[in-house]
Amino acid sequence: MDSQKHNIKIPYYTRIMNWYRNSTIFLPFFNHLIRLILHLKCTKDKHYINKKWKGKENEIEKWYKDRDIFFGFSSIRSGTVFIANILATETKNAHIEHEANIDDYWHYPKAIGNDEEASNYINNYRLKEIPTRANRKCTYYGEVNPFLRLHCKAIKTALPKAKLFHIVRDGRQVVRSIMSREILGRKDPFKNLISPPSNDPYARRWSKMERFERVCWQWQYENHFIRNHVPHFIRFEDLLVDYDYFKANLLDYLDIHISMVTWKRYVDRPINITPNYQMGPWETWSDNDQKIYEEYCSKEMQQYGYSI
């Protein structure tokens, strides 16, 4: 049997952060340095893109008109690497990416509760950036991009003909994986930039919430937001065990063909798995952790057919 192809490029930032999060080293200045670098990069990128496409709005409009477009959104640790990899590798004449632009990561916290900020980023930068980066010969462009999860509403408005889908994974597995990766922990450069919007029920409690509570809040908030704007949702667990589900809910929806044999090859050789969990399975969680999770996430879980 042929070895599984891997067509997803891991961004330099992700490689650095994966090493840092999994190491025993803590550098107090590192979070500030990462934020500074990303800020400078975003400023430079926006200047270049806007200069390149000034007065060429018709060319941008034609680029999108001539191609099929899709975006997949999800909270992090929800199977996006698997989906992006199989689609990018097995779809002909397509340009499909995962975390396509690291600038999205800088703009993620800015979009929390701020539709105007999200819309400005998509319309004034991302819609111009995509034709700059994408393969000119592609007839299909797509992203399976968790960094854009809070920009789904803006993308839906800006690209009404694009196919959008919501990837959801059992929140207990997501929370467990996130807790093993320092996200919203001391090594997260955006830890202090992420908080509920002022009208969120948990806004006043945020400063007193432990990291586990914050991770639970983040999962339910993000999935609730995506669900409100992207009605087509796909359960990641079902994609891995049922080819008919994979075909009906993803391939047919995108008008892409991938055989059962090919699908099985990717399923049997997973990538981007969590190497070491700091939390055990749900059954081993403390009564207090289970109670907290149910408070924050049970209602959103039910929307996708998960039961606790």
GUKOLTI-541330 format. One record per residue (C-alpha): residue number from 0; chain; x, y, z. Coordinates in steps of 0.001 Angstrom, whole numbers, m for minus. Layout:
{seq = NUM&mol = A&east = X&north = Y&up = Z} .
...
//
This chain:
{seq = 0&mol = A&east = 0&north = 0&up = 0} .
{seq = 1&mol = A&east = 1249&north = 3487&up = m824} .
{seq = 2&mol = A&east = 2210&north = 5654&up = 2101} .
{seq = 3&mol = A&east = m132&north = 8500&up = 2940} .
{seq = 4&mol = A&east = 661&north = 11757&up = 1239} .
{seq = 5&mol = A&east = 904&north = 14872&up = 3355} .
{seq = 6&mol = A&east = 275&north = 18046&up = 1408} .
{seq = 7&mol = A&east = m304&north = 20393&up = 4345} .
{seq = 8&mol = A&east = 2589&north = 22725&up = 4993} .
{seq = 9&mol = A&east = 3128&north = 23454&up = 8669} .
{seq = 10&mol = A&east = 3699&north = 27226&up = 9078} .
{seq = 11&mol = A&east = 6921&north = 28340&up = 10706} .
{seq = 12&mol = A&east = 4972&north = 29871&up = 13571} .
{seq = 13&mol = A&east = 3201&north = 26590&up = 14297} .
{seq = 14&mol = A&east = 6478&north = 24677&up = 14258} .
{seq = 15&mol = A&east = 8035&north = 27105&up = 16720} .
{seq = 16&mol = A&east = 5022&north = 27146&up = 19026} .
{seq = 17&mol = A&east = 4648&north = 23353&up = 18972} .
{seq = 18&mol = A&east = 8243&north = 23021&up = 20087} .
{seq = 19&mol = A&east = 7864&north = 25704&up = 22746} .
{seq = 20&mol = A&east = 4582&north = 24383&up = 24159} .
{seq = 21&mol = A&east = 5936&north = 20841&up = 24416} .
{seq = 22&mol = A&east = 9204&north = 21896&up = 26020} .
{seq = 23&mol = A&east = 9904&north = 22431&up = 29714} .
{seq = 24&mol = A&east = 11257&north = 25899&up = 28953} .
{seq = 25&mol = A&east = 9372&north = 29062&up = 29838} .
{seq = 26&mol = A&east = 10659&north = 32341&up = 28404} .
{seq = 27&mol = A&east = 8942&north = 35355&up = 30034} .
{seq = 28&mol = A&east = 9730&north = 37650&up = 27077} .
{seq = 29&mol = A&east = 8670&north = 35189&up = 24365} .
{seq = 30&mol = A&east = 4951&north = 36002&up = 24318} .
{seq = 31&mol = A&east = 5645&north = 39698&up = 23861} .
{seq = 32&mol = A&east = 8179&north = 38940&up = 21114} .
{seq = 33&mol = A&east = 5692&north = 36764&up = 19208} .
{seq = 34&mol = A&east = 3015&north = 39452&up = 19394} .
{seq = 35&mol = A&east = 5456&north = 42094&up = 18164} .
{seq = 36&mol = A&east = 6605&north = 39955&up = 15231} .
{seq = 37&mol = A&east = 3043&north = 39129&up = 14196} .
{seq = 38&mol = A&east = 1985&north = 42772&up = 14472} .
{seq = 39&mol = A&east = 4853&north = 43916&up = 12260} .
{seq = 40&mol = A&east = 4203&north = 41132&up = 9756} .
{seq = 41&mol = A&east = 493&north = 42000&up = 9506} .
{seq = 42&mol = A&east = 1266&north = 45674&up = 8961} .
{seq = 43&mol = A&east = 3765&north = 44862&up = 6225} .
{seq = 44&mol = A&east = 1469&north = 42335&up = 4527} .
{seq = 45&mol = A&east = m1516&north = 44700&up = 4458} .
{seq = 46&mol = A&east = 571&north = 47487&up = 2962} .
{seq = 47&mol = A&east = 1906&north = 45191&up = 225} .
{seq = 48&mol = A&east = m1492&north = 43688&up = m661} .
{seq = 49&mol = A&east = m3345&north = 46995&up = m773} .
{seq = 50&mol = A&east = m637&north = 48565&up = m2922} .
{seq = 51&mol = A&east = m631&north = 45584&up = m5304} .
{seq = 52&mol = A&east = m4410&north = 45597&up = m5863} .
{seq = 53&mol = A&east = m5130&north = 49311&up = m5761} .
{seq = 54&mol = A&east = m7606&north = 50160&up = m8494} .
{seq = 55&mol = A&east = m7934&north = 46487&up = m9556} .
{seq = 56&mol = A&east = m11211&north = 45615&up = m7871} .
{seq = 57&mol = A&east = m12633&north = 44219&up = m11119} .
{seq = 58&mol = A&east = m9766&north = 41736&up = m11380} .
{seq = 59&mol = A&east = m10430&north = 40510&up = m7849} .
{seq = 60&mol = A&east = m14139&north = 40115&up = m8559} .
{seq = 61&mol = A&east = m13384&north = 38131&up = m11711} .
{seq = 62&mol = A&east = m10943&north = 35866&up = m9871} .
{seq = 63&mol = A&east = m13651&north = 34759&up = m7456} .
{seq = 64&mol = A&east = m16280&north = 34509&up = m10197} .
{seq = 65&mol = A&east = m14089&north = 32089&up = m12167} .
{seq = 66&mol = A&east = m13561&north = 29662&up = m9283} .
{seq = 67&mol = A&east = m15448&north = 27441&up = m6878} .
{seq = 68&mol = A&east = m14717&north = 28559&up = m3324} .
{seq = 69&mol = A&east = m15180&north = 26871&up = 43} .
{seq = 70&mol = A&east = m14251&north = 27498&up = 3677} .
{seq = 71&mol = A&east = m14371&north = 25066&up = 6588} .
{seq = 72&mol = A&east = m14501&north = 26524&up = 10105} .
{seq = 73&mol = A&east = m14061&north = 24960&up = 13531} .
{seq = 74&mol = A&east = m12622&north = 25442&up = 16962} .
{seq = 75&mol = A&east = m9019&north = 24253&up = 17218} .
{seq = 76&mol = A&east = m8189&north = 20554&up = 17727} .
{seq = 77&mol = A&east = m11259&north = 19484&up = 15753} .
{seq = 78&mol = A&east = m9830&north = 17535&up = 12827} .
{seq = 79&mol = A&east = m9059&north = 20340&up = 10414} .
{seq = 80&mol = A&east = m5592&north = 19015&up = 9532} .
{seq = 81&mol = A&east = m7031&north = 15640&up = 8508} .
{seq = 82&mol = A&east = m9742&north = 17222&up = 6356} .
{seq = 83&mol = A&east = m7482&north = 19825&up = 4769} .
{seq = 84&mol = A&east = m4827&north = 17233&up = 4031} .
{seq = 85&mol = A&east = m7040&north = 14726&up = 2255} .
{seq = 86&mol = A&east = m8840&north = 17433&up = 259} .
{seq = 87&mol = A&east = m5645&north = 19272&up = m691} .
{seq = 88&mol = A&east = m3814&north = 16127&up = m1731} .
{seq = 89&mol = A&east = m6591&north = 14335&up = m3584} .
{seq = 90&mol = A&east = m8471&north = 17176&up = m5348} .
{seq = 91&mol = A&east = m7327&north = 18026&up = m8866} .
{seq = 92&mol = A&east = m6896&north = 21601&up = m10102} .
{seq = 93&mol = A&east = m7436&north = 22884&up = m6580} .
{seq = 94&mol = A&east = m5574&north = 25103&up = m4165} .
{seq = 95&mol = A&east = m6615&north = 24024&up = m665} .
{seq = 96&mol = A&east = m4868&north = 25021&up = 2552} .
{seq = 97&mol = A&east = m5166&north = 24640&up = 6295} .
{seq = 98&mol = A&east = m3908&north = 27634&up = 8282} .
{seq = 99&mol = A&east = m3410&north = 29572&up = 5100} .
{seq = 100&mol = A&east = m2169&north = 32865&up = 6519} .
{seq = 101&mol = A&east = m644&north = 33398&up = 9955} .
{seq = 102&mol = A&east = m2076&north = 36915&up = 9949} .
{seq = 103&mol = A&east = m5428&north = 35248&up = 10720} .
{seq = 104&mol = A&east = m4067&north = 34234&up = 14101} .
{seq = 105&mol = A&east = m3250&north = 37842&up = 14971} .
{seq = 106&mol = A&east = m6764&north = 38902&up = 14029} .
{seq = 107&mol = A&east = m8590&north = 36104&up = 15850} .
{seq = 108&mol = A&east = m8849&north = 37858&up = 19254} .
{seq = 109&mol = A&east = m9734&north = 41133&up = 17530} .
{seq = 110&mol = A&east = m12851&north = 39480&up = 16084} .
{seq = 111&mol = A&east = m14284&north = 38331&up = 19424} .
{seq = 112&mol = A&east = m17604&north = 40143&up = 19685} .
{seq = 113&mol = A&east = m16546&north = 42604&up = 16977} .
{seq = 114&mol = A&east = m18259&north = 42094&up = 13610} .
{seq = 115&mol = A&east = m16859&north = 45342&up = 12235} .
{seq = 116&mol = A&east = m13274&north = 44302&up = 12922} .
{seq = 117&mol = A&east = m13888&north = 40904&up = 11327} .
{seq = 118&mol = A&east = m15490&north = 42460&up = 8252} .
{seq = 119&mol = A&east = m12674&north = 44973&up = 7793} .
{seq = 120&mol = A&east = m10053&north = 42237&up = 7911} .
{seq = 121&mol = A&east = m11805&north = 40054&up = 5337} .
{seq = 122&mol = A&east = m12846&north = 42795&up = 2916} .
{seq = 123&mol = A&east = m9806&north = 45039&up = 3120} .
{seq = 124&mol = A&east = m7117&north = 42372&up = 3227} .
{seq = 125&mol = A&east = m8043&north = 38700&up = 2964} .
{seq = 126&mol = A&east = m10142&north = 38928&up = m202} .
{seq = 127&mol = A&east = m7148&north = 40523&up = m1902} .
{seq = 128&mol = A&east = m4564&north = 38278&up = m302} .
{seq = 129&mol = A&east = m6101&north = 35023&up = m1521} .
{seq = 130&mol = A&east = m5705&north = 35722&up = m5282} .
{seq = 131&mol = A&east = m2137&north = 36840&up = m4576} .
{seq = 132&mol = A&east = m1173&north = 33579&up = m2869} .
{seq = 133&mol = A&east = m3275&north = 30997&up = m4710} .
{seq = 134&mol = A&east = m2120&north = 28970&up = m7677} .
{seq = 135&mol = A&east = m3180&north = 30883&up = m10792} .
{seq = 136&mol = A&east = m4212&north = 27693&up = m12590} .
{seq = 137&mol = A&east = m6532&north = 26442&up = m9854} .
{seq = 138&mol = A&east = m10247&north = 26189&up = m10581} .
{seq = 139&mol = A&east = m11096&north = 25392&up = m6960} .
{seq = 140&mol = A&east = m9930&north = 27326&up = m3909} .
{seq = 141&mol = A&east = m10579&north = 26250&up = m343} .
{seq = 142&mol = A&east = m9467&north = 26673&up = 3243} .
{seq = 143&mol = A&east = m10122&north = 24455&up = 6245} .
{seq = 144&mol = A&east = m9007&north = 27108&up = 8660} .
{seq = 145&mol = A&east = m9692&north = 27258&up = 12416} .
{seq = 146&mol = A&east = m7963&north = 30652&up = 12635} .
{seq = 147&mol = A&east = m10917&north = 32157&up = 10729} .
{seq = 148&mol = A&east = m13600&north = 30666&up = 12971} .
{seq = 149&mol = A&east = m14803&north = 34057&up = 14180} .
{seq = 150&mol = A&east = m14647&north = 35507&up = 10660} .
{seq = 151&mol = A&east = m17194&north = 33068&up = 9222} .
{seq = 152&mol = A&east = m19986&north = 35652&up = 9323} .
{seq = 153&mol = A&east = m17850&north = 38201&up = 7466} .
{seq = 154&mol = A&east = m16824&north = 35631&up = 4849} .
{seq = 155&mol = A&east = m20438&north = 34527&up = 4369} .
{seq = 156&mol = A&east = m21412&north = 38145&up = 3687} .
{seq = 157&mol = A&east = m18444&north = 38902&up = 1443} .
{seq = 158&mol = A&east = m18623&north = 35649&up = m578} .
{seq = 159&mol = A&east = m22295&north = 34623&up = m670} .
{seq = 160&mol = A&east = m21678&north = 31927&up = m3319} .
{seq = 161&mol = A&east = m18902&north = 30208&up = m1369} .
{seq = 162&mol = A&east = m19669&north = 26858&up = 239} .
{seq = 163&mol = A&east = m19177&north = 27011&up = 3993} .
{seq = 164&mol = A&east = m19166&north = 24186&up = 6496} .
{seq = 165&mol = A&east = m18719&north = 23790&up = 10240} .
{seq = 166&mol = A&east = m16552&north = 20975&up = 11584} .
{seq = 167&mol = A&east = m17471&north = 19998&up = 15108} .
{seq = 168&mol = A&east = m15824&north = 17491&up = 17426} .
{seq = 169&mol = A&east = m16964&north = 16232&up = 20814} .
{seq = 170&mol = A&east = m16077&north = 19127&up = 23102} .
{seq = 171&mol = A&east = m14706&north = 16804&up = 25778} .
{seq = 172&mol = A&east = m12046&north = 15591&up = 23359} .
{seq = 173&mol = A&east = m11287&north = 19130&up = 22217} .
{seq = 174&mol = A&east = m10960&north = 20486&up = 25750} .
{seq = 175&mol = A&east = m8802&north = 17539&up = 26759} .
{seq = 176&mol = A&east = m6484&north = 18131&up = 23802} .
{seq = 177&mol = A&east = m6283&north = 21887&up = 24359} .
{seq = 178&mol = A&east = m5429&north = 21409&up = 28038} .
{seq = 179&mol = A&east = m2391&north = 19404&up = 26886} .
{seq = 180&mol = A&east = m1075&north = 22193&up = 24644} .
{seq = 181&mol = A&east = m684&north = 25316&up = 26791} .
{seq = 182&mol = A&east = m3423&north = 27154&up = 24867} .
{seq = 183&mol = A&east = m4801&north = 29902&up = 27149} .
{seq = 184&mol = A&east = m1907&north = 28989&up = 29415} .
{seq = 185&mol = A&east = 1206&north = 30933&up = 30327} .
{seq = 186&mol = A&east = 2924&north = 30046&up = 27034} .
{seq = 187&mol = A&east = 58&north = 31339&up = 24907} .
{seq = 188&mol = A&east = 1032&north = 34760&up = 23472} .
{seq = 189&mol = A&east = m2633&north = 35746&up = 23167} .
{seq = 190&mol = A&east = m3725&north = 34580&up = 26608} .
{seq = 191&mol = A&east = m4282&north = 38127&up = 27848} .
{seq = 192&mol = A&east = m5982&north = 39264&up = 24629} .
{seq = 193&mol = A&east = m8762&north = 36687&up = 24739} .
{seq = 194&mol = A&east = m11851&north = 37276&up = 26870} .
{seq = 195&mol = A&east = m15644&north = 37195&up = 26444} .
{seq = 196&mol = A&east = m17318&north = 40229&up = 24877} .
{seq = 197&mol = A&east = m19010&north = 42568&up = 27344} .
{seq = 198&mol = A&east = m22486&north = 41147&up = 26644} .
{seq = 199&mol = A&east = m21428&north = 37549&up = 27276} .
{seq = 200&mol = A&east = m22851&north = 35899&up = 30435} .
{seq = 201&mol = A&east = m19339&north = 34978&up = 31563} .
{seq = 202&mol = A&east = m17672&north = 38351&up = 30978} .
{seq = 203&mol = A&east = m17740&north = 39410&up = 34631} .
{seq = 204&mol = A&east = m16444&north = 36044&up = 35815} .
{seq = 205&mol = A&east = m13522&north = 35844&up = 33395} .
{seq = 206&mol = A&east = m10829&north = 37320&up = 35656} .
{seq = 207&mol = A&east = m11583&north = 34714&up = 38323} .
{seq = 208&mol = A&east = m11959&north = 31722&up = 36025} .
{seq = 209&mol = A&east = m9340&north = 28967&up = 35994} .
{seq = 210&mol = A&east = m7763&north = 27926&up = 32694} .
{seq = 211&mol = A&east = m9996&north = 24850&up = 32414} .
{seq = 212&mol = A&east = m13112&north = 27010&up = 32681} .
{seq = 213&mol = A&east = m11773&north = 29398&up = 30053} .
{seq = 214&mol = A&east = m11073&north = 26556&up = 27641} .
{seq = 215&mol = A&east = m14631&north = 25258&up = 28126} .
{seq = 216&mol = A&east = m16024&north = 28745&up = 27544} .
{seq = 217&mol = A&east = m13973&north = 29152&up = 24388} .
{seq = 218&mol = A&east = m15222&north = 25873&up = 22906} .
{seq = 219&mol = A&east = m18886&north = 26660&up = 23444} .
{seq = 220&mol = A&east = m18579&north = 30328&up = 22414} .
{seq = 221&mol = A&east = m16806&north = 29605&up = 19140} .
{seq = 222&mol = A&east = m19021&north = 26717&up = 18098} .
{seq = 223&mol = A&east = m22140&north = 28663&up = 18994} .
{seq = 224&mol = A&east = m20930&north = 31557&up = 16832} .
{seq = 225&mol = A&east = m20098&north = 29336&up = 13862} .
{seq = 226&mol = A&east = m23395&north = 27446&up = 14156} .
{seq = 227&mol = A&east = m25355&north = 30692&up = 14035} .
{seq = 228&mol = A&east = m23790&north = 31643&up = 10691} .
{seq = 229&mol = A&east = m22841&north = 28323&up = 9055} .
{seq = 230&mol = A&east = m25774&north = 25891&up = 9135} .
{seq = 231&mol = A&east = m23984&north = 22967&up = 7432} .
{seq = 232&mol = A&east = m22146&north = 21143&up = 10224} .
{seq = 233&mol = A&east = m20142&north = 17920&up = 10036} .
{seq = 234&mol = A&east = m19196&north = 15746&up = 12998} .
{seq = 235&mol = A&east = m15511&north = 14898&up = 12784} .
{seq = 236&mol = A&east = m15851&north = 11557&up = 14565} .
{seq = 237&mol = A&east = m18355&north = 10357&up = 11965} .
{seq = 238&mol = A&east = m16053&north = 11343&up = 9096} .
{seq = 239&mol = A&east = m13471&north = 8889&up = 10430} .
{seq = 240&mol = A&east = m15690&north = 5826&up = 10772} .
{seq = 241&mol = A&east = m18297&north = 6097&up = 8027} .
{seq = 242&mol = A&east = m17317&north = 6665&up = 4398} .
{seq = 243&mol = A&east = m20939&north = 7195&up = 3381} .
{seq = 244&mol = A&east = m21197&north = 10006&up = 5927} .
{seq = 245&mol = A&east = m17888&north = 11459&up = 4693} .
{seq = 246&mol = A&east = m19123&north = 11345&up = 1109} .
{seq = 247&mol = A&east = m22621&north = 12682&up = 1723} .
{seq = 248&mol = A&east = m21738&north = 15484&up = 4115} .
{seq = 249&mol = A&east = m18376&north = 16652&up = 2781} .
{seq = 250&mol = A&east = m17540&north = 15336&up = m686} .
{seq = 251&mol = A&east = m20992&north = 15660&up = m2235} .
{seq = 252&mol = A&east = m21470&north = 19038&up = m603} .
{seq = 253&mol = A&east = m18226&north = 20288&up = m2179} .
{seq = 254&mol = A&east = m18690&north = 18318&up = m5428} .
{seq = 255&mol = A&east = m15380&north = 16509&up = m4917} .
{seq = 256&mol = A&east = m14677&north = 12807&up = m5506} .
{seq = 257&mol = A&east = m12414&north = 10738&up = m3256} .
{seq = 258&mol = A&east = m12725&north = 6954&up = m3236} .
{seq = 259&mol = A&east = m13394&north = 4813&up = m189} .
{seq = 260&mol = A&east = m9981&north = 3169&up = m575} .
{seq = 261&mol = A&east = m8241&north = 6539&up = m492} .
{seq = 262&mol = A&east = m10337&north = 7743&up = 2463} .
{seq = 263&mol = A&east = m9469&north = 4566&up = 4395} .
{seq = 264&mol = A&east = m5762&north = 5105&up = 3795} .
{seq = 265&mol = A&east = m5902&north = 8546&up = 5404} .
{seq = 266&mol = A&east = m8064&north = 7338&up = 8289} .
{seq = 267&mol = A&east = m5636&north = 4529&up = 9068} .
{seq = 268&mol = A&east = m2665&north = 6901&up = 9247} .
{seq = 269&mol = A&east = m3705&north = 9890&up = 11356} .
{seq = 270&mol = A&east = m1563&north = 13003&up = 11616} .
{seq = 271&mol = A&east = m1363&north = 15894&up = 14080} .
{seq = 272&mol = A&east = m2452&north = 13754&up = 17023} .
{seq = 273&mol = A&east = m1898&north = 14835&up = 20615} .
{seq = 274&mol = A&east = 1203&north = 12868&up = 21747} .
{seq = 275&mol = A&east = 685&north = 13168&up = 25488} .
{seq = 276&mol = A&east = m2536&north = 14000&up = 27268} .
{seq = 277&mol = A&east = m2406&north = 15799&up = 30599} .
{seq = 278&mol = A&east = m6045&north = 14899&up = 31254} .
{seq = 279&mol = A&east = m7528&north = 11439&up = 31122} .
{seq = 280&mol = A&east = m10748&north = 10473&up = 29316} .
{seq = 281&mol = A&east = m14053&north = 12000&up = 30429} .
{seq = 282&mol = A&east = m14813&north = 9109&up = 32772} .
{seq = 283&mol = A&east = m11716&north = 9895&up = 34829} .
{seq = 284&mol = A&east = m12359&north = 13638&up = 35211} .
{seq = 285&mol = A&east = m13071&north = 14881&up = 38698} .
{seq = 286&mol = A&east = m16665&north = 15547&up = 39688} .
{seq = 287&mol = A&east = m15867&north = 19262&up = 39744} .
{seq = 288&mol = A&east = m14388&north = 19266&up = 36219} .
{seq = 289&mol = A&east = m17363&north = 17339&up = 34869} .
{seq = 290&mol = A&east = m19732&north = 19785&up = 36548} .
{seq = 291&mol = A&east = m17890&north = 22781&up = 35074} .
{seq = 292&mol = A&east = m17852&north = 21237&up = 31613} .
{seq = 293&mol = A&east = m21565&north = 20468&up = 31719} .
{seq = 294&mol = A&east = m22345&north = 24030&up = 32824} .
{seq = 295&mol = A&east = m20439&north = 25596&up = 29956} .
{seq = 296&mol = A&east = m20756&north = 23089&up = 27130} .
{seq = 297&mol = A&east = m23692&north = 20683&up = 27526} .
{seq = 298&mol = A&east = m26253&north = 22858&up = 25704} .
{seq = 299&mol = A&east = m23949&north = 23393&up = 22738} .
{seq = 300&mol = A&east = m23061&north = 19681&up = 22690} .
{seq = 301&mol = A&east = m26738&north = 18806&up = 22330} .
{seq = 302&mol = A&east = m27012&north = 20918&up = 19185} .
{seq = 303&mol = A&east = m24808&north = 18371&up = 17392} .
{seq = 304&mol = A&east = m26261&north = 15215&up = 18889} .
{seq = 305&mol = A&east = m23599&north = 14596&up = 21520} .
{seq = 306&mol = A&east = m24752&north = 13318&up = 24885} .
{seq = 307&mol = A&east = m22977&north = 13336&up = 28232} .
//
